[in-house]
């Protein structure tokens, strides 16, 4: 069910689980679109069973990417406020809400927002679009997912290797100077070997694990579904 195209009399009160994609608008190397995270989160939300998919929150906390033109970040504080007010509003008629997160930088805002909403008595949770063993940013994992979801918007002729050092080693650079200090082309990883077939497998597993998490509705202390 797609919330945006649904007339209000068809929205059952106190019965629906609303899946809200939370993305970002940030650089994803020279070969992927700026809304990559939003596309992935939106596709996951639309593919879930027994939920109604809401339109995406398309901007997130992406300050670490602001050294690259095109990136638009609203910051963690503004995102937290937006999520809290969103949750308060939707919970006036929805049974519960799950934020489907496509960007790791949104995590702190999601944790704080969900904590407050649950403290206020609202049944809200979040889950990440996380792929086990994935590279960090705009590498093979995200490139494969986009080749499956939006192949016309992937410029594989411009794909190139980025900084492939382990993310743990890169954290000091990332904290002090953002992504630009660690990777001139905006990639952490290597898109080589990416394929639509791999993306299809990764996406199917993402949706399966998300469906299982929503069905179980068991939350960690940080509000994330497990």
Secondary structure as UniProt FT lines:
FT   HELIX           3..5
FT   HELIX           8..10
FT   TURN            13..15
FT   STRAND          17..22
FT   TURN            29..31
FT   TURN            34..35
FT   HELIX           36..47
FT   STRAND          52..57
FT   HELIX           63..65
FT   TURN            66..67
FT   TURN            69..70
FT   STRAND          72..73
FT   HELIX           75..90
FT   TURN            91..93
FT   STRAND          96..101
FT   HELIX           104..106
FT   HELIX           107..119
FT   TURN            120..121
FT   STRAND          124..128
FT   TURN            132..133
FT   HELIX           140..149
FT   HELIX           151..153
FT   HELIX           156..158
FT   HELIX           167..182
FT   TURN            184..185
FT   TURN            192..193
FT   HELIX           196..216
FT   TURN            221..222
FT   STRAND          224..225
//
